[in-house]
């Protein structure tokens, strides 16, 4: 079993609350729009990090992290891409990517809207954790926590981090 914290759209923001929620997992995934790669050093180093870039990330981030990655955990094929659209209206080329890569889970960000839905046509779980940062139009900052075991996502929960906007 692998415990995962999935975050996205930090836009240069990382606080103790986010770090605390990432402290008890085996892997931390960041689905793009990091904003400032220096904030990634605040994430617990005991966990493996899987990080992609998004549309606001600069050249330093793009030199360090890919735009797309795919990997397998516990027999489950996972892909991460920042801008993916929404099932069934994926961004251009995403449906083909899911099929060609044989993805069973597609992780994305960009919309700042927390959404998890199973695409029946593609037999693929779509996961967007929303946004942990303060920039954007979302009202509540969110992340996802879950476990992967026996080729399945299980014990999925949404963690609300409070309202967007600085105090």
C-alpha positions in Angstrom: 0.0 0.0 0.0 1.2 3.5 -0.9 -0.2 6.6 0.9 -0.4 9.7 -1.3 -1.0 13.4 -0.8 -2.0 15.1 -4.1 -1.6 18.9 -4.4 -1.7 21.4 -7.2 -1.7 25.1 -8.0 0.4 26.3 -5.1 1.3 29.5 -7.1 4.3 30.1 -4.8 2.4 29.4 -1.6 3.1 26.7 1.0 2.2 26.9 4.7 2.5 24.6 7.8 -1.0 23.3 7.3 -0.1 21.8 3.9 3.2 20.5 5.1 1.4 18.8 8.1 -1.0 17.0 5.8 1.9 15.8 3.7 3.9 14.5 6.7 2.2 11.1 7.0 2.3 9.9 3.3 4.7 7.9 1.3 4.5 10.1 -1.8 3.6 13.7 -2.5 2.4 14.6 -6.0 2.2 18.2 -7.3 0.1 18.6 -10.4 1.7 21.8 -11.7 1.6 25.6 -11.3 4.2 25.5 -8.6 5.0 29.2 -8.9 8.3 29.2 -7.1 10.2 25.9 -6.9 11.9 27.0 -3.7 8.6 26.2 -1.8 9.0 22.5 -2.7 11.9 22.3 -0.3 9.3 22.8 2.5 7.6 19.5 1.7 8.6 16.5 3.9 11.7 14.9 2.4 10.9 11.5 3.8 8.2 11.1 1.1 8.9 10.6 -2.6 8.0 13.6 -4.7 6.4 13.4 -8.2 6.1 16.9 -9.6 5.1 18.3 -13.0 5.0 21.9 -14.3 2.0 23.9 -15.2 1.3 26.9 -17.5 2.5 29.5 -15.0 5.8 27.8 -14.2 9.1 29.5 -15.3 12.1 28.1 -17.0 13.8 27.1 -13.8 10.9 24.8 -13.0 10.7 23.5 -16.5 14.4 22.6 -16.4 13.8 20.6 -13.2 10.4 19.0 -13.8 8.5 17.6 -16.8 5.1 18.8 -18.2 3.9 15.2 -18.2 4.9 12.0 -16.4 3.5 8.5 -16.1 4.4 5.8 -13.7 3.0 2.6 -12.1 2.3 2.0 -8.5 0.9 -1.3 -7.1 -0.1 -2.3 -10.6 -2.0 1.0 -11.3 -0.8 3.1 -14.4 -1.0 6.8 -13.5 -0.3 9.9 -15.6 0.1 13.5 -14.5 -0.6 16.5 -16.8 -1.5 20.0 -15.6 -4.1 21.0 -18.2 -6.3 18.1 -19.1 -9.8 19.5 -19.4 -12.7 17.6 -17.8 -14.3 14.3 -18.7 -15.7 13.9 -21.3 -14.4 17.2 -22.7 -10.7 16.7 -22.4 -8.1 19.2 -23.7 -6.8 18.5 -27.2 -4.9 15.2 -27.3 -5.6 14.1 -23.7 -8.0 11.4 -24.6 -5.5 10.0 -27.0 -2.8 10.2 -24.4 -4.9 8.3 -21.9 -5.5 5.5 -24.4 -1.9 5.3 -25.7 -0.3 5.3 -22.3 -2.9 2.9 -20.9 -3.7 5.2 -18.0 -6.1 4.1 -15.3 -5.7 7.3 -13.3 -5.2 10.8 -14.8 -4.1 13.5 -12.4 -4.3 17.1 -13.3 -4.7 20.6 -11.9 -5.2 24.0 -13.6 -9.0 24.5 -12.9 -8.6 25.1 -9.2 -11.7 22.9 -8.8 -11.5 19.8 -6.7 -13.0 17.0 -8.8 -12.7 13.2 -8.9 -14.8 11.3 -11.4 -14.5 7.9 -13.1 -14.6 8.2 -16.9 -16.7 5.1 -17.9 -15.8 5.3 -21.6 -12.0 5.4 -21.0 -12.1 3.3 -17.8 -9.9 6.0 -16.2 -10.2 7.8 -12.9 -9.8 11.6 -13.3 -8.4 13.4 -10.2 -8.0 17.1 -9.7 -7.1 18.2 -6.2 -8.1 21.8 -6.6 -5.7 24.4 -5.5 -3.6 24.8 -2.3 -2.5 28.4 -3.1 -4.3 31.7 -2.7 -4.2 32.9 -6.3 -7.2 32.1 -8.5 -11.0 32.1 -8.3 -11.5 29.1 -6.1 -13.2 29.7 -2.7 -11.7 26.9 -0.6 -8.1 25.6 -0.8 -8.1 21.8 -1.1 -5.8 18.7 -1.5 -6.5 15.0 -1.9 -5.2 12.2 0.2 -5.7 8.5 -0.7 -4.0 5.1 -0.7 -3.1 2.9 -3.7 -3.3 -0.9 -3.1 -3.9 -3.8 -5.4 -4.2 -1.5 -8.5 -7.0 0.6 -6.9 -7.3 4.1 -5.4 -8.9 3.7 -2.0 -9.8 5.7 1.2 -9.9 8.9 -0.9 -10.6 12.1 1.1 -10.7 15.7 0.4 -8.8 17.9 2.8 -10.1 21.5 3.1 -7.4 24.0 4.0 -9.6 27.1 4.5 -10.7 29.9 2.4 -8.6 31.4 -0.4 -7.2 34.9 0.3 -4.6 36.1 2.6 -5.4 36.9 6.3 
